[in-house]
Amino acid sequence: MLQPKKVKFRRVQKGRMKGNSQRGNQLAFGSFGIKSLEEAWITGRQIEAARVAVTRHMQRQGQIWIRIFPDKPITKKPAEVRMGKGKGAPEAFVAPVTPGRIIIEADGVPFKLAKEALRLAAQKLPVTTKFVIRRDFVEE
């Protein structure tokens, strides 16, 4: 599972995710990708599940890039604990994703294979996504 080796602060505030993605919103490495259409927190476990789905379908041919990293710690209080007494312990790490953010890119495989692999990956994620292709892509 993806998570940072160390963090400067163990607990962070929730924050707000309004507006579209200002960075990471264009294909940078591959010819195909999936782009988020809504905002959500994507956990390291969900990213890993999507990665496994893509690599299994592509049968380890081609190349994939994961463009998001879960670096935001999320805390949770134990069950049946009363209000107050401070913020809970860090539970997991998430990647905040806003609309327009490229999540996964792929290259080195035929169009149909990439589309199906990324569709399987999108099913593992808590956001609706859109399949995107590089503007200058030419199918062989």
DAQUIRA-V24737 format. One line per field, one symbol per residue. phi: phi as a letter, one per 40 degrees, with the letter a starting at -180 (. if undefined). Layout:
phi=???
This chain:
phi=.caccabcbcbbccgbbcgcccbgbbcbbccbabbcbacacbcdccccccccccccccffbgabbccbbcbbcbbacccfbccgggcccdbabbbcbbdgcccbbaagbcdcccccccccccccbcbcbbcbbccccbcc
